[in-house]
Amino acid sequence: MALVNLTEANFNEAVENNDIVILDFWAPWCGPCKQFGPIFEKVSQEYPDILFGKINTEEEQGLAGYFGIQSIPTVIILREKIGIFQQPGLLPEEGLKDIIRQVQELDMDKVREEVAKQQQEGQNA
């Protein structure tokens, strides 16, 4: 699937149409973002079935706010539209691949059960 620049205009469609979406929140002035960018791009080429989305926090402040981004780079992974992983800071290539492997192996039925349980507990509080 490769690398896509995501904006508020195309974000929902991208998440809707892809099982796994990996987001890189970055900014042009950010040194660690410049270091992580090539790693993110290289890894994206190894996983053609995953959407890798780059979100420029300077231009897409609405998305950055929605996800509560406070430091960059930050990687967020969605699977079946559910937030599974979020980590600020520069990830090494092998670290990113390891996280992807873990996300691919997740039992999403169990994840959905846990999300439903947490939502129910929140309503009862």
N, C-alpha and C positions, 0 to 999 in steps of 0.2 A: 504494500500500500504506500510505502515511503513516507515522506515528510510533507506535512501540510501546515501552512500558516492559518491558524484559526482566529476568527473574529466573532463578535457577537452575532454577526449576520449568518455565519455558517456553522457555528458551534453545535446547536441542537441537532441539526441534520447529521453532522459527523458522529455525534454520540449515538444517535438513534440507529444509524446504519452500520455500526461496527461493534463487534463483541467486546474487544479490548481496545481501549484508547489510552495512550500514554501522553501526558501533557508536560511540556517544559515551559514554565513561566520564567521569562527572562527580560532583560532590558539591554539596549545597545551600549550603555555606559558601564555595565557590570563586568568587571574583570573575570570573576569565576564563571560567569555565564559564557564569556568568550572561550574559556577553557573547556566548558562542558558541551558547548554547541557541536564541535566535531565528534565527540564521543556519542552524543545523542544521534547525530546523523549517521555515523558508521553502524551503530546498533540497529537503527531503523531499517537499514538495507538487509539485515540478516533475518528480519521477521516480516515478510511480505503480507501476512494475514493480520497484522496489527497496525492500527492507525497511530502514527506518531505526530502529535500536534504541537506546534510552537506558538506560544501566546506572548506577544510583546506587551509587557505590563504598562509601558508608557502609552501605548495606543489603545489598549483594551482594559482600561481601568475598571470597567463594569465587571468583566470576568474575574479580574484579580480580586476585586472586592467580594464577589460572590463566593469565591473559594477561600477568602480570608488570608490571602497571600501577604506575609509580613516581611519575608526575606527572599532573595533570589540568588541563584536559581532555586526553584522548587519543582520537584517532580510529583505529579499526581497520576494515579492509575485508576481508571474506571473499568469495571467489567460488568457487562449487561446493565449499564447505566448506574451501577452502584460504586461509590467511592471505596476502593479497597486499600489504597496505599497513598501516603503523603509524606514527603520528606524534603525539608529545605537543605541546601548545600550541594556541593559538587559530588556527584556519584562517580566512582571509577567504572570503567567499562564492564569488568567482571561483576561488580556489585549490581549494576543495572540488569545485566543478563540473568543473574541469580534471582533478582526480584521478579523479573518477567517469568521465569520458570515457575516460581512459587505461585504467581497469579494464574498461570495457565493450569496448574494442578489443583486449584481450589475447587471444592465441591460447592457449587453455587446454590444448590438446594439448601445446604446447611447455612450458607451466608444469608439467604433470603429469610430462613427461619429466625436467625439471630436478629436481623433487621426488624422483622415483624415483632419479635419479642421486645426489643428495645422501644419500638414505637408504642406498643401496648403499655409498657411500664411507664413511659412518658405521659401517656394519657391518664393513667391511674394516679399519678403523683399529685 
